[in-house]
Amino acid sequence: MYYRDDTKDLEELCDILDKTDMSICSKSPMREANTLQ
């Protein structure tokens, strides 16, 4: 999984992965935490 300090890059990466139907990021705790904020 992608656990990095630069959350902006992480969000961009997750958005790309989500669009390409690789929803690993949407299941990650970090992704959920970012969504809550």
VMD Tcl script that draws the C-alpha trace (Angstrom):
set ca {
  {0.00 0.00 0.00}
  {0.98 3.64 -0.28}
  {1.81 5.13 3.11}
  {3.69 8.37 2.55}
  {3.89 11.76 4.22}
  {3.00 13.73 1.11}
  {-0.76 13.26 1.25}
  {-1.35 15.40 -1.83}
  {0.58 12.97 -3.99}
  {-1.19 10.14 -2.26}
  {-4.61 11.59 -3.01}
  {-3.69 12.16 -6.64}
  {-2.38 8.63 -6.89}
  {-5.49 7.24 -5.25}
  {-7.73 9.22 -7.57}
  {-5.87 7.79 -10.55}
  {-6.06 4.26 -9.16}
  {-9.76 4.67 -8.37}
  {-10.41 5.82 -11.93}
  {-8.52 2.82 -13.27}
  {-10.69 0.53 -11.14}
  {-7.94 -0.32 -8.66}
  {-9.74 0.54 -5.44}
  {-6.95 -0.39 -3.02}
  {-6.73 3.22 -1.90}
  {-10.42 3.53 -1.09}
  {-9.94 0.62 1.32}
  {-6.87 2.10 3.01}
  {-7.14 3.74 6.47}
  {-5.29 6.79 5.20}
  {-7.83 7.29 2.41}
  {-10.71 7.07 4.91}
  {-8.98 9.56 7.21}
  {-8.53 12.02 4.34}
  {-12.19 11.66 3.41}
  {-13.28 12.45 6.98}
  {-11.24 15.65 6.89}
}
mol new
graphics top color blue
foreach p $ca { graphics top sphere $p radius 0.5 }
foreach p [lrange $ca 0 end-1] q [lrange $ca 1 end] { graphics top cylinder $p $q radius 0.2 }
display resetview
